[in-house]
Amino acid sequence: MQGLTKIFKVPEREAGLRASARSLVKRQWRDVRAVDGVSFEIETGEVVGFLGPNGAGKTTTLKMLSGLLYPSGGDMTVLGRVPSKREREYLRRMTLVMGNRNQLQWDLPALDSFELNRAIYRLPHDEFRRTRDELIELLDIGDLVRKPVRQLSLGERMKVEIVGSLLHLPQVLFLDEPTIGLDVTMQRRIREFVARYNERHDATVLLTSHYMADVEALCERVIVIHHGKILFDGRLSALTDEFAAYKTIEAELADGERISLRVPRAETSRETAKLLAEHDVHDLVVEDPPIEDVIEQVFAQ
């Protein structure tokens, strides 16, 4: 993907009745660059975190990659296809899961919606049932798929939504906040499922999430985007090395007392040596800051 750009034209007017009347005759427009020259490549089987604050351009990028939006500029191919052409062969090999959107029929059991998806993707019955049962087992939702979707909790609905999105065994997964609003246990279950799916099918995953636990558990590489531009693209560990301004030193003394120090990265060795020289240290750990703090530092710079 090279120079991917998306510009939205939005109406613009001043407040007040007079301005409203004037806009009926001559409406003013302004350009908003939601995505501004984004370029990156993802290898087959990679799980990549796509991070940024609200309005950074993450969802817009995923919608262009999945063919829901036509780009204003730039070139991109996924699986050798141009997403905006929405070719059947491409749509059969990818999926877009949005944590705040429903795709299953609200008043029907999930099993009925799964059957509809089987017909849409023209899946052979035996292959469909084998995949369906495997996914149901992986997410442990055997009792849930027989209930109307409207009777499910948010976490339960998210699990059946994910199964419905993967029945055709896509090779590319665009996951937009798949754990949003879920409790900690459910978030962990979804993460484990994505990891197993990636391992079993060598699937490529581009994941957005505001939960850094999702990113740390699944992604070795992250892309950070802000105001439609990429600020960082590399290994998660390298993000910490480049932008973390401090480290935390945790020490347990021989008498049971605990000491916690937050020190500038460049002074870590000196402060650690000083701590060891001045105290009888039973155990000592030096840690990087939480990834949330690192991301905030990226945006600040």
Secondary structure, DSSP 4 states (H G I P E B T S, - for coil): -EEEEEEEEEEE--SSHHHHHHHHHS-EEEEEEEEEEE-----TT-EEEEE--TTSSHHHHHHHHTTSS--SEEE--BTTB-GGG--HHHHTTEEEEETT---S-TTSBHHHHHHHHHHHHT--HHHHHHHHHHHHHHHT-TTGGGSBGGGS-HHHHHHHHHHHHHTT--SEEEEESTTTT--HHHHHHHHHHHHHHHHHHT-EEEEE-S-HHHHHHH-SEEEEEETTEEEEEEEHHHHHHHH--EEEEEEEETTS-EEEEEEEGGGHHHHHHHHHHHS-EEEEEEEPPPHHHHHHHHHH-
